[in-house]
Amino acid sequence: MPSTVEGFDAARTAARLPVRAGESRWVAPEVVAVYRDLQADLTRLQGEVTEANADLEDLLDDPGGAGDDQADTGSRALEREQALTMVNTLRDMIVHTELALARLVAGTFGVCESCGEPIGKARAQAFPRAVLCVACKQREERR
């Protein structure tokens, strides 16, 4: 795999990314792989949010018929709520993906936002939008 992406110095970034004790240092091809995965996710999510917005608009434009019973009205309301939830979830994922890309470019990728320790290379590769190490994530979920 190439170790460069236009406008992004993966080798320099790799040298700055933190790792946990016992982990191997990041290398440029690994950084490029994460960068490309995040870019692909961003493109996919942007397409999905466009589709979801169109579906939501269709649902909002459908006022229903005068003869609809309560079940039909309730079903339409539920569909609208689900579509709105989907749009909001996709938008949140886009924001988190953009932030992960920004952290990667800035060289702050893989640092826990809570304790400041490395998230862990394996965790960052598996879930590049992660902002907490496993210990801090577990502590957050217990609250």
Backbone as CSV, one residue per row, in Angstrom:
resi,resn,N_x,N_y,N_z,CA_x,CA_y,CA_z,C_x,C_y,C_z
1,MET,0.847,-1.177,0.000,0.000,0.000,0.000,0.892,1.240,0.000
2,PRO,0.539,2.256,-0.825,1.338,3.466,-0.848,1.316,4.160,0.512
3,SER,2.368,4.902,0.795,2.451,5.566,2.094,2.182,7.059,1.991
4,THR,1.506,7.471,0.933,1.168,8.887,0.800,-0.258,9.041,0.297
5,VAL,-0.814,10.170,0.642,-2.085,10.627,0.110,-1.840,12.081,-0.233
6,GLU,-2.333,12.511,-1.371,-2.064,13.883,-1.805,-2.399,14.893,-0.707
7,GLY,-1.434,15.727,-0.381,-1.630,16.768,0.622,-1.553,16.292,2.062
8,PHE,-1.181,15.047,2.283,-1.146,14.482,3.636,0.160,13.729,3.807
9,ASP,0.971,14.146,4.747,2.259,13.508,4.999,2.074,12.396,6.031
10,ALA,1.777,11.214,5.561,1.487,10.082,6.441,2.701,9.669,7.264
11,ALA,3.885,9.764,6.689,5.090,9.365,7.424,5.325,10.286,8.613
12,ARG,5.181,11.574,8.397,5.366,12.533,9.493,4.281,12.350,10.552
13,THR,3.054,12.117,10.105,1.950,11.894,11.038,2.191,10.619,11.832
14,ALA,2.612,9.560,11.166,2.852,8.280,11.841,3.859,8.436,12.973
15,ALA,4.876,9.240,12.759,5.908,9.432,13.771,5.370,10.152,15.006
16,ARG,4.274,10.915,14.851,3.726,11.684,15.966,2.602,10.972,16.708
17,LEU,2.018,9.934,16.121,0.866,9.287,16.753,1.293,8.428,17.938
18,PRO,0.554,8.528,19.035,0.923,7.763,20.239,0.498,6.301,20.131
19,VAL,1.189,5.468,20.873,0.826,4.051,20.993,0.917,3.667,22.459
20,ARG,0.231,2.619,22.816,0.287,2.106,24.187,1.572,1.298,24.365
21,ALA,1.950,1.084,25.601,3.133,0.281,25.905,2.972,-1.107,25.283
22,GLY,3.995,-1.566,24.623,3.983,-2.888,24.008,3.474,-2.906,22.581
23,GLU,2.931,-1.799,22.098,2.445,-1.739,20.712,3.571,-1.253,19.801
24,SER,3.523,-1.692,18.564,4.489,-1.188,17.591,4.085,0.227,17.175
25,ARG,5.059,1.015,16.771,4.805,2.383,16.316,3.945,2.353,15.057
26,TRP,3.228,3.425,14.822,2.485,3.573,13.580,3.479,3.699,12.433
27,VAL,3.123,3.167,11.283,3.918,3.347,10.069,3.018,3.990,9.023
28,ALA,3.627,4.650,8.070,2.883,5.422,7.076,1.761,4.632,6.387
29,PRO,2.009,3.392,5.938,0.914,2.673,5.269,-0.309,2.447,6.182
30,GLU,-0.074,2.271,7.478,-1.196,2.099,8.414,-1.983,3.404,8.547
31,VAL,-1.268,4.506,8.602,-1.920,5.813,8.709,-2.718,6.097,7.436
32,VAL,-2.141,5.793,6.298,-2.846,5.988,5.026,-4.111,5.128,4.986
33,ALA,-4.024,3.898,5.473,-5.193,3.013,5.481,-6.312,3.599,6.333
34,VAL,-5.977,4.117,7.513,-6.988,4.737,8.377,-7.555,5.973,7.697
35,TYR,-6.692,6.789,7.114,-7.114,8.006,6.417,-8.096,7.663,5.289
36,ARG,-7.732,6.681,4.488,-8.598,6.296,3.356,-9.913,5.685,3.846
37,ASP,-9.856,4.894,4.920,-11.086,4.326,5.487,-12.016,5.438,5.974
38,LEU,-11.448,6.424,6.647,-12.266,7.545,7.135,-12.844,8.345,5.968
39,GLN,-12.044,8.580,4.937,-12.537,9.290,3.755,-13.670,8.505,3.083
40,ALA,-13.499,7.193,2.969,-14.540,6.353,2.363,-15.808,6.368,3.213
41,ASP,-15.638,6.297,4.540,-16.802,6.373,5.439,-17.515,7.705,5.277
42,LEU,-16.748,8.776,5.179,-17.340,10.104,5.034,-18.154,10.200,3.748
43,THR,-17.607,9.710,2.671,-18.315,9.724,1.385,-19.590,8.893,1.467
44,ARG,-19.484,7.696,2.051,-20.655,6.821,2.197,-21.724,7.481,3.067
45,LEU,-21.314,8.039,4.188,-22.263,8.671,5.114,-22.940,9.887,4.483
46,GLN,-22.200,10.652,3.704,-22.793,11.814,3.039,-23.862,11.375,2.046
47,GLY,-23.606,10.280,1.348,-24.621,9.739,0.440,-25.842,9.245,1.196
48,GLU,-25.599,8.561,2.308,-26.709,8.047,3.105,-27.542,9.165,3.712
49,VAL,-26.905,10.239,4.147,-27.677,11.333,4.739,-28.485,12.054,3.663
50,THR,-27.966,12.132,2.457,-28.730,12.729,1.353,-29.983,11.901,1.083
51,GLU,-29.817,10.587,1.032,-30.966,9.680,0.834,-31.957,9.782,1.982
52,ALA,-31.451,9.769,3.198,-32.315,9.823,4.375,-33.066,11.147,4.437
53,ASN,-32.415,12.241,4.054,-33.090,13.542,4.007,-34.223,13.529,2.997
54,ALA,-33.972,12.920,1.845,-35.017,12.835,0.813,-36.195,12.008,1.320
55,ASP,-35.908,10.900,1.993,-36.983,10.076,2.561,-37.773,10.856,3.600
56,LEU,-37.066,11.595,4.436,-37.732,12.390,5.467,-38.606,13.461,4.841
57,GLU,-38.098,14.137,3.827,-38.896,15.162,3.143,-40.155,14.560,2.545
58,ASP,-40.045,13.376,1.947,-41.221,12.700,1.391,-42.248,12.425,2.487
59,LEU,-41.778,11.970,3.637,-42.691,11.681,4.746,-43.327,12.951,5.294
60,LEU,-42.574,14.021,5.353,-43.110,15.276,5.867,-44.081,15.926,4.887
61,ASP,-43.884,15.683,3.599,-44.773,16.242,2.578,-46.075,15.470,2.438
62,ASP,-46.143,14.274,3.041,-47.340,13.433,2.948,-48.248,13.723,4.151
63,PRO,-49.286,14.540,3.946,-50.149,14.899,5.064,-51.108,13.778,5.471
64,GLY,-51.249,12.780,4.659,-52.209,11.716,4.961,-53.578,12.098,4.427
65,GLY,-54.464,11.151,4.456,-55.801,11.395,3.928,-56.799,11.732,5.028
66,ALA,-57.899,12.342,4.621,-58.945,12.735,5.576,-59.582,11.506,6.210
67,GLY,-59.559,10.385,5.497,-60.209,9.187,6.000,-59.288,8.277,6.793
68,ASP,-58.092,8.729,7.062,-57.148,7.897,7.807,-57.626,7.692,9.238
69,ASP,-57.423,6.496,9.712,-57.774,6.254,11.118,-56.558,6.554,11.999
70,GLN,-56.729,6.413,13.294,-55.661,6.743,14.237,-54.421,5.882,14.022
71,ALA,-54.613,4.634,13.649,-53.471,3.744,13.429,-52.619,4.235,12.267
72,ASP,-53.272,4.681,11.170,-52.528,5.206,10.022,-51.759,6.467,10.408
73,THR,-52.419,7.332,11.136,-51.784,8.576,11.575,-50.598,8.267,12.487
74,GLY,-50.789,7.327,13.406,-49.705,6.928,14.308,-48.551,6.295,13.565
75,SER,-48.851,5.471,12.579,-47.796,4.827,11.781,-46.972,5.862,11.029
76,ARG,-47.660,6.845,10.447,-46.946,7.907,9.722,-46.059,8.714,10.675
77,ALA,-46.579,9.000,11.856,-45.798,9.753,12.843,-44.555,8.954,13.259
78,LEU,-44.718,7.651,13.440,-43.591,6.798,13.806,-42.556,6.754,12.681
79,GLU,-43.006,6.639,11.450,-42.092,6.632,10.310,-41.303,7.933,10.234
80,ARG,-41.996,9.055,10.456,-41.313,10.359,10.438,-40.257,10.429,11.544
81,GLU,-40.623,9.971,12.736,-39.699,10.000,13.868,-38.475,9.121,13.591
82,GLN,-38.696,7.942,13.023,-37.578,7.058,12.694,-36.683,7.681,11.625
83,ALA,-37.286,8.309,10.618,-36.505,8.949,9.562,-35.696,10.117,10.118
84,LEU,-36.301,10.894,11.012,-35.595,12.012,11.629,-34.434,11.511,12.485
85,THR,-34.657,10.447,13.226,-33.600,9.850,14.041,-32.454,9.370,13.160
86,MET,-32.786,8.743,12.036,-31.764,8.260,11.104,-30.930,9.425,10.563
87,VAL,-31.588,10.499,10.155,-30.870,11.667,9.632,-29.936,12.233,10.698
88,ASN,-30.443,12.382,11.922,-29.621,12.935,13.000,-28.438,12.031,13.344
89,THR,-28.662,10.728,13.352,-27.581,9.779,13.622,-26.509,9.866,12.540
90,LEU,-26.922,9.917,11.294,-25.967,10.015,10.184,-25.183,11.322,10.258
91,ARG,-25.868,12.410,10.586,-25.178,13.698,10.712,-24.135,13.644,11.828
92,ASP,-24.491,13.037,12.951,-23.535,12.886,14.052,-22.326,12.060,13.614
93,MET,-22.575,10.987,12.884,-21.470,10.146,12.415,-20.562,10.917,11.458
94,ILE,-21.156,11.776,10.627,-20.362,12.609,9.713,-19.464,13.541,10.521
95,VAL,-20.031,14.187,11.527,-19.242,15.100,12.369,-18.089,14.349,13.031
96,HIS,-18.366,13.175,13.603,-17.323,12.401,14.270,-16.255,11.914,13.287
97,THR,-16.667,11.589,12.090,-15.712,11.162,11.068,-14.831,12.326,10.642
98,GLU,-15.432,13.495,10.447,-14.653,14.681,10.091,-13.668,15.045,11.206
99,LEU,-14.121,14.925,12.448,-13.224,15.207,13.579,-12.071,14.203,13.638
100,ALA,-12.355,12.943,13.366,-11.291,11.933,13.352,-10.275,12.242,12.264
101,LEU,-10.747,12.649,11.091,-9.829,13.031,10.011,-8.984,14.234,10.428
102,ALA,-9.611,15.199,11.053,-8.877,16.390,11.495,-7.818,16.026,12.533
103,ARG,-8.171,15.124,13.471,-7.200,14.685,14.477,-6.049,13.932,13.820
104,LEU,-6.360,13.132,12.809,-5.320,12.368,12.117,-4.346,13.323,11.430
105,VAL,-4.875,14.298,10.723,-4.038,15.271,10.021,-3.222,16.102,11.019
106,ALA,-3.832,16.440,12.154,-3.143,17.258,13.162,-2.138,16.458,13.988
107,GLY,-2.211,15.132,13.909,-1.294,14.302,14.688,-1.756,14.061,16.110
108,THR,-3.024,14.370,16.406,-3.572,14.144,17.748,-4.493,12.930,17.778
109,PHE,-4.522,12.195,16.709,-5.349,10.993,16.583,-4.858,9.937,17.566
110,GLY,-5.795,9.240,18.188,-5.426,8.144,19.071,-5.123,8.556,20.492
111,VAL,-5.464,9.796,20.866,-5.259,10.267,22.227,-6.619,10.337,22.914
112,CYS,-6.727,9.730,24.087,-7.982,9.721,24.844,-8.323,11.148,25.283
113,GLU,-9.544,11.575,24.988,-9.972,12.920,25.359,-10.207,13.067,26.856
114,SER,-10.305,11.969,27.560,-10.555,12.032,28.992,-9.258,12.032,29.800
115,CYS,-8.411,11.042,29.565,-7.200,10.896,30.394,-5.923,11.350,29.691
116,GLY,-5.982,11.561,28.376,-4.812,12.012,27.631,-3.826,10.918,27.261
117,GLU,-4.134,9.680,27.633,-3.269,8.547,27.301,-3.619,8.029,25.899
118,PRO,-2.730,7.241,25.298,-3.042,6.660,23.985,-4.279,5.752,24.054
119,ILE,-5.113,5.841,23.051,-6.302,4.992,22.951,-5.888,3.550,22.697
120,GLY,-4.838,3.398,21.969,-4.386,2.069,21.563,-4.502,1.950,20.060
121,LYS,-3.445,1.517,19.458,-3.376,1.430,18.000,-4.449,0.494,17.449
122,ALA,-4.615,-0.665,18.070,-5.609,-1.628,17.574,-7.016,-1.045,17.657
123,ARG,-7.324,-0.370,18.760,-8.646,0.255,18.915,-8.834,1.363,17.875
124,ALA,-7.818,2.170,17.673,-7.904,3.267,16.711,-8.067,2.739,15.283
125,GLN,-7.426,1.622,14.982,-7.566,1.047,13.647,-8.951,0.424,13.464
126,ALA,-9.451,-0.232,14.501,-10.752,-0.897,14.404,-11.905,0.100,14.446
127,PHE,-11.753,1.159,15.240,-12.807,2.153,15.408,-12.176,3.542,15.394
128,PRO,-11.861,4.052,14.204,-11.097,5.296,14.112,-11.808,6.537,14.656
129,ARG,-13.109,6.464,14.878,-13.825,7.608,15.458,-13.754,7.614,16.981
130,ALA,-13.114,6.606,17.576,-13.016,6.517,19.035,-12.258,7.718,19.583
131,VAL,-12.773,8.271,20.677,-12.101,9.399,21.326,-11.724,9.072,22.770
132,LEU,-12.093,7.879,23.218,-11.783,7.454,24.580,-11.056,6.114,24.544
133,CYS,-10.124,5.941,25.486,-9.485,4.636,25.634,-10.519,3.677,26.235
134,VAL,-10.222,2.408,26.245,-11.181,1.411,26.733,-11.555,1.677,28.191
135,ALA,-10.569,1.981,29.025,-10.849,2.210,30.452,-11.785,3.399,30.652
136,CYS,-11.541,4.490,29.954,-12.393,5.677,30.095,-13.783,5.433,29.494
137,LYS,-13.846,4.696,28.415,-15.142,4.366,27.811,-15.956,3.514,28.776
138,GLN,-15.327,2.535,29.411,-16.028,1.692,30.384,-16.506,2.519,31.571
139,ARG,-15.661,3.443,32.032,-16.040,4.301,33.146,-17.239,5.180,32.758
140,GLU,-17.229,5.686,31.534,-18.338,6.524,31.029,-19.640,5.731,30.950
141,GLU,-19.550,4.492,30.501,-20.753,3.664,30.349,-21.339,3.242,31.687
142,ARG,-20.541,3.192,32.732,-21.044,2.822,34.052,-21.831,3.946,34.699
143,ARG,-21.623,5.160,34.270,-22.305,6.310,34.871,-23.760,6.320,34.568
